[in-house]
Amino acid sequence: EIAQCLVGSEMCIRDRGYALGEDLKSRENIQGKRIGIVGGLAETECSRERAKGVLDALSDTGCEIRFHIHTTYDMTITEKLRKEKAVDYLIVLETSALEQIAGMYAQENGNHPGIYGIGNSIKCVYYLDEAVVEGLVAADGYDMGYQSVLEISGALKNQLYTMKNRETDYRLLHKEDIFREEVQQFLHTCLLYTSDAADE
């Protein structure tokens, strides 16, 4: 599934969280299920908006949000996660956190929660292919960077220039999608930008 959003806008950021929540409830019966949300740094607008999108999508499902934790500088996200109660599904809203959590579960034998996440890296796609991650929202980092440079260039050339929102793509991916030709083309550009700057 492909969608467009405005680069850097609150709605764009929220849309990706909403898309993730919608994907989970369309693929699973989550009534009465326990959900954990893992966000980026708590103080960032990006983290707040993504979480709001997820909560909006899940508001009428009858699921239980067991916890909502954030990345911090003083403890790894996997350490924080191990201290939380068990859940049926994890929604991970930041690339680095998704890599760490999926990596932890990939090394453990046995059952783990269903993981749905936002991520822009080769590792995230690898864990999707390995079925550790069940649903992945990836932004077109190349296009976002290009559109941003166009706007900055316009502002530098003309002090009266008003910067505009521009549309860019993001995709909702599952294991069965990875080797489709159009998805491969998208991933080729998406994965050129693996930092969370591309996430936002």
Secondary structure per residue as TSV (DSSP state, phi and psi in degrees):
chain	resnum	aa	ss	phi	psi
A	1	E	-	360.0	132.8
A	2	I	E	-117.9	142.4
A	3	A	E	-142.6	162.8
A	4	Q	E	-119.1	152.2
A	5	C	E	-149.8	167.5
A	6	L	E	-83.2	127.9
A	7	V	T	-56.1	124.1
A	8	G	T	75.0	-2.5
A	9	S	-	-79.7	155.8
A	10	E	H	-58.7	-40.3
A	11	M	H	-64.8	-39.0
A	12	C	H	-60.0	-48.3
A	13	I	H	-63.2	-43.3
A	14	R	H	-65.9	-37.5
A	15	D	H	-58.2	-37.9
A	16	R	H	-67.3	-39.9
A	17	G	H	-64.7	-41.3
A	18	Y	H	-63.2	-43.9
A	19	A	H	-59.1	-38.8
A	20	L	H	-65.9	-45.7
A	21	G	H	-62.6	-42.0
A	22	E	H	-63.5	-39.6
A	23	D	H	-62.5	-46.0
A	24	L	H	-58.9	-49.3
A	25	K	H	-74.1	-19.4
A	26	S	H	-80.6	-23.7
A	27	R	H	-99.7	-19.6
A	28	E	S	-135.1	149.7
A	29	N	-	-86.6	105.0
A	30	I	-	-104.4	11.3
A	31	Q	T	-61.9	126.6
A	32	G	T	77.7	-1.9
A	33	K	-	-81.5	155.3
A	34	R	E	-98.0	127.7
A	35	I	E	-119.1	138.0
A	36	G	E	-116.6	138.9
A	37	I	E	-114.9	131.5
A	38	V	E	-119.7	116.9
A	39	G	E	-108.4	179.3
A	40	G	E	-78.5	-154.7
A	41	L	E	-60.3	131.4
A	42	A	T	-60.1	-32.2
A	43	E	T	-82.7	-3.2
A	44	T	-	-88.8	144.7
A	45	E	H	-62.8	-38.6
A	46	C	H	-56.5	-48.3
A	47	S	H	-61.9	-43.7
A	48	R	H	-64.3	-43.6
A	49	E	H	-69.1	-39.6
A	50	R	H	-62.7	-44.5
A	51	A	H	-62.6	-39.5
A	52	K	H	-61.9	-40.6
A	53	G	H	-61.3	-43.8
A	54	V	H	-61.8	-48.6
A	55	L	H	-63.1	-37.2
A	56	D	H	-61.9	-44.0
A	57	A	H	-66.3	-34.3
A	58	L	H	-95.0	0.7
A	59	S	T	-60.4	-28.0
A	60	D	T	-109.3	19.9
A	61	T	S	-97.2	-15.8
A	62	G	-	78.8	14.6
A	63	C	-	-83.4	165.6
A	64	E	E	-110.6	120.8
A	65	I	E	-82.4	105.6
A	66	R	E	-77.7	-37.4
A	67	F	E	-158.9	159.7
A	68	H	E	-139.2	102.8
A	69	I	E	-112.1	163.9
A	70	H	E	-128.9	156.6
A	71	T	E	-69.2	147.8
A	72	T	-	-138.4	168.5
A	73	Y	S	-84.2	-15.7
A	74	D	S	-100.6	-5.7
A	75	M	S	-153.3	140.1
A	76	T	-	-67.8	152.6
A	77	I	H	-67.0	-29.4
A	78	T	H	-69.3	-36.1
A	79	E	H	-62.7	-44.5
A	80	K	H	-62.8	-41.3
A	81	L	H	-64.2	-38.9
A	82	R	H	-63.0	-22.6
A	83	K	T	-85.0	-8.8
A	84	E	S	-89.9	163.7
A	85	K	-	-69.4	156.3
A	86	A	-	-65.4	145.4
A	87	V	-	-132.3	165.0
A	88	D	S	-86.8	-33.3
A	89	Y	E	-139.1	143.5
A	90	L	E	-116.0	134.0
A	91	I	E	-113.7	117.2
A	92	V	E	-113.9	123.0
A	93	L	-	-107.2	18.4
A	94	E	S	-150.3	139.5
A	95	T	H	-56.8	-53.1
A	96	S	H	-62.2	-42.3
A	97	A	H	-62.8	-40.9
A	98	L	H	-63.4	-42.5
A	99	E	H	-60.7	-45.8
A	100	Q	H	-67.1	-44.4
A	101	I	H	-68.9	-45.8
A	102	A	H	-63.6	-38.4
A	103	G	H	-62.6	-39.9
A	104	M	H	-63.1	-47.7
A	105	Y	H	-70.6	-29.8
A	106	A	H	-64.6	-29.2
A	107	Q	H	-85.9	-13.7
A	108	E	S	-97.7	140.3
A	109	N	-	-85.6	147.8
A	110	G	S	108.9	-178.0
A	111	N	-	-74.6	149.4
A	112	H	-	-141.0	163.8
A	113	P	-	-62.2	153.9
A	114	G	E	-66.6	131.6
A	115	I	E	-114.3	126.9
A	116	Y	E	-122.4	133.5
A	117	G	E	-151.3	166.7
A	118	I	E	-105.6	126.2
A	119	G	-	-162.4	143.0
A	120	N	-	-126.0	69.6
A	121	S	S	-155.6	161.8
A	122	I	H	-61.7	-38.4
A	123	K	H	-60.5	-42.3
A	124	C	H	-61.3	-43.2
A	125	V	H	-67.5	-37.4
A	126	Y	H	-58.4	-47.2
A	127	Y	H	-68.9	-27.1
A	128	L	H	-67.5	-45.4
A	129	D	H	-64.0	-33.3
A	130	E	T	-82.5	0.9
A	131	A	T	66.6	21.1
A	132	V	S	-78.6	-41.1
A	133	V	E	-100.5	134.1
A	134	E	E	-96.4	-29.4
A	135	G	E	-144.5	137.0
A	136	L	E	-134.2	129.7
A	137	V	E	-102.0	121.5
A	138	A	E	-124.7	132.9
A	139	A	E	-91.0	154.3
A	140	D	-	-80.6	88.2
A	141	G	H	-62.2	-36.5
A	142	Y	H	-62.9	-47.8
A	143	D	H	-65.1	-39.6
A	144	M	H	-61.0	-44.4
A	145	G	H	-63.2	-43.1
A	146	Y	H	-62.7	-47.4
A	147	Q	H	-62.5	-39.6
A	148	S	H	-64.0	-42.6
A	149	V	H	-63.1	-38.7
A	150	L	H	-59.8	-43.6
A	151	E	H	-67.5	-43.2
A	152	I	H	-64.2	-41.1
A	153	S	H	-60.6	-43.5
A	154	G	H	-61.7	-40.2
A	155	A	H	-68.8	-37.0
A	156	L	H	-70.2	-33.5
A	157	K	H	-78.3	-25.5
A	158	N	-	-143.5	113.1
A	159	Q	T	-64.8	-21.5
A	160	L	T	-88.8	-1.9
A	161	Y	-	-66.0	131.5
A	162	T	-	-100.3	119.5
A	163	M	-	-66.9	140.1
A	164	K	-	-115.0	152.0
A	165	N	-	-72.4	141.6
A	166	R	-	-126.0	147.2
A	167	E	E	-82.2	142.1
A	168	T	E	-140.6	164.3
A	169	D	E	-95.2	150.4
A	170	Y	E	-138.0	156.7
A	171	R	E	-126.9	145.8
A	172	L	E	-100.1	119.8
A	173	L	E	-120.4	148.6
A	174	H	-	-132.2	166.3
A	175	K	G	-50.9	-41.6
A	176	E	G	-70.3	-13.2
A	177	D	G	-88.0	-22.2
A	178	I	T	-56.1	-39.0
A	179	F	T	-98.2	10.8
A	180	R	S	-70.3	143.4
A	181	E	H	-57.7	-45.0
A	182	E	H	-67.9	-30.8
A	183	V	H	-72.2	-40.1
A	184	Q	H	-59.5	-41.2
A	185	Q	H	-64.3	-42.8
A	186	F	H	-62.4	-46.2
A	187	L	H	-64.4	-32.4
A	188	H	H	-58.9	-41.8
A	189	T	H	-81.9	-41.0
A	190	C	H	-56.4	-43.4
A	191	L	T	-83.3	-0.7
A	192	L	T	-67.6	-21.7
A	193	Y	-	-120.6	101.8
A	194	T	-	-102.8	-1.1
A	195	S	S	-86.9	170.7
A	196	D	H	-74.8	-7.7
A	197	A	H	-64.2	-37.0
A	198	A	H	-70.0	-32.2
A	199	D	H	-58.9	-40.1
A	200	E	-	-87.2	360.0
